[in-house]
């Protein structure tokens, strides 16, 4: 039982089509829209980041060298920056051979307050307060249109649950394979580059 995946995963295709944690809003929106997702679909799907973890390598530039200038992202709140920098201190990490980037083996919660429950209201409130861990999430506040929707989810004025549910159904039907095309994977970490 389960959704079928292809027999091989293609890193280059994923890199070209999937949004990245460091993407600006226009890039994130265009990558989702290229797959048929609306603005509401995209914003609600990013609410899935209310739970989960990330790696320091996805936010190191934001903490230490935003835009190559040797300074952190100036939009990070001054009380959040030190705690993230301590968690991601390159001196505590191991160097990845492929990138040369040191990455502590400490997974970071995607929500700054370490909330371990799926709580989209809290996640969007954190974005409204400038406390998004991933740059791409925080970018939702960079446009008046997307910021208004974030505030509606944060206040409960707009139903996140129904928007997220509809977007997840759309996501689960994206590129659906049937018959002999693909397989239901028993080991989800498997990939073939």
N, C-alpha and C positions, 0 to 999 in steps of 0.2 A: 504494500500500500504506500502511496505517496506520489509526489510530483516527479515526473521523469526529467532527468538532466541528460545532456549530451554525453557521449562517451569520452570526450576530452574537454578540458577547460583551456581557454586561450587567453593568456595573460595580456597580450597586446590588444586584443579586442576589448577586454575589460578596462584596460587603461584608457582606451580611446572613447569608450561609451559611458562608463560609470562616473558619477560625480566624485570628486576627491574632497578630503577634509579641509584642504587649503583653497578651494575654489571660491571665487567671488559669486555673488548672487546670480548674475546673468548667466554664468556658465552652468551653475547648478540647475537653474530653471530650464535652460535650453536643452540640457542633457535629458532631463525628465520629460520635457515636452516632445523631444524627438522620439520618445517611446510611447507617446499618446497620453501622457499625464497632464492634467490641468494644473493651474496655479494652486487650487485648493488641495488637489491630490498630493502635490509636491510638499506643501507646507505641512499637511497632516502626516505624510509618511516620515518626514524628518522628526516628527514627534515620537517616533519609535526610539529615538535617542534618549528618551526619558529613562531608559534602562539599558544597561550594557557597559562595556568598557572599551577603552582605546589604548593605544601605545603612545609613549612620549614622542616617538619619531614623527607622529602625525601633527604634533603641536610644537615641536622644538623651535622651528623658525619663528612661530608666534611669540614664544617666550624669550628667545635670545637674539634673533636676527631677522626681524620682520622686514620683508622686501630687500634683504641684503644690506641693510643699513647699520647692523650691529646693535640695534635697540629692539626692545620688545614692542609688541602691538600696543599703540597708545590707547586703544579702546578697552584694553583689559583693566578692570577695576584694580586699584592699588592694593586692596586687601586680598584679592584673588591671586594676583601675579606671584607674590612670594611663595605661597603654598604650592602652586604648580611648579615653580622653579625648583623648589626643594625636592619635590617628587621626581622631577626630570633632570636633576643635576647630572650633566654628562660625566662627571668624575665618578659617579656611582654605577655607571653602566658598562656594558661590553661593546666593543666596536664591531659593527656589522661589516663583513668583508666587502659586500657589494656596494655599500654606500659610504663606508668610512664613518658613519654617524654612530655615536655612542648612545645606547638606549637602555636605561635602567629596566630591569625585569619586573617593574612594578606596574601592573595594569591600572590605568586611571579610569575612574567612573566618568561616564559621559556627562553626567550632571554634576555641577560644581559642589553641590551640597551633599554628595555621596548618597543620595536617596536610592534605596534598593527596590523600590516599588515602581510599577508602571503608573506614573502620575504625570500625565501630559499637562495638566493645569499648572503644576509646579515647574515643569520644564519650560513652558512658554513664559511663565512669570520670570524665571531666571533670565531668559533671553531679553525680555522687556527691561530688565535691570542691568543688562550688559554682561551677564555672567555665563554666557555660553562657552563651553570648553573648546569645541571645534569652531574654527573660523567660519566654516561654511554654514554652521547653524546660526552663529551670531549675525551673519550677513542677512538673515531674514529681517533684521531691524534696520537695514540700510536703505530700504525703499518705503515710502509712505504706504503703499498698497499692501505689501507683505507685513509690515509692522502693524497695520490695523488688524489684520487677521490674527497675528500672534497675540495681540492684546485681547481680541475676542475669545480666543481659546483660553488665555490666562484668566480671564474674568468669568468664564463659563457662559458668556453671551452667545457664543456659537458652539454647536455640538461637535466636539472633537470626535467622540465615539462614532457617530454616524459617518462623518467625513473619512475618518481613518478606516473604518470597516469597508466602505465603498472603494477606497483606494487600494486596500489590501486585496480585495476581490479582483480588481483590475490587474494588480501586480501578479497575483497567482495565476492569472490567465495569460500573461505576457509570454509569447514564444512557446506556448504549450506544445509538447511533443506527444505523439500517440503512435500506436502500432509498434513496429520494430525500431522506430527512431528513438534512441536514447535508452536510459535505464533508470530505475529507482536506485539511487546510490545507498549502499549500506555503510559506507565510510565517507562522510561528507568532506573531510579534509583532503581527500584525494584530488590531485590535479596533475595534468600532463602538459608541460609547457612545450 
